């Protein structure tokens, strides 16, 4: 179909091909009937159709890329949702572990305080027993073991 055929069909006219009739002229002189202009317009229209087809192909490729991108974006959103749920679960577990760890640390501090007291009591007991032993030894030495 020629450019003029498309123009006629677009304007509502019946589709009838336009036939170019040869004119009696040589190739070196211009056509008095405008054949050269018609051929140039048809060639331009043909090039434009090819350009439009190329653009349509690029648009389709872009559309396909956007569809793939949207699908990947949806997958990414789903994955992000799963990660957020996992983070929330892990945060709850960490809070629970922190509470248990705090209790253990408190027990250890209390135990440390107890052993500090026991060490001081043992030190006092050692000194007391040492002094008591010395007094008993002195008493035995003075009074003797027999009565």
Helices and strands as residue ranges (DSSP letters): H 3-10, H 35-143
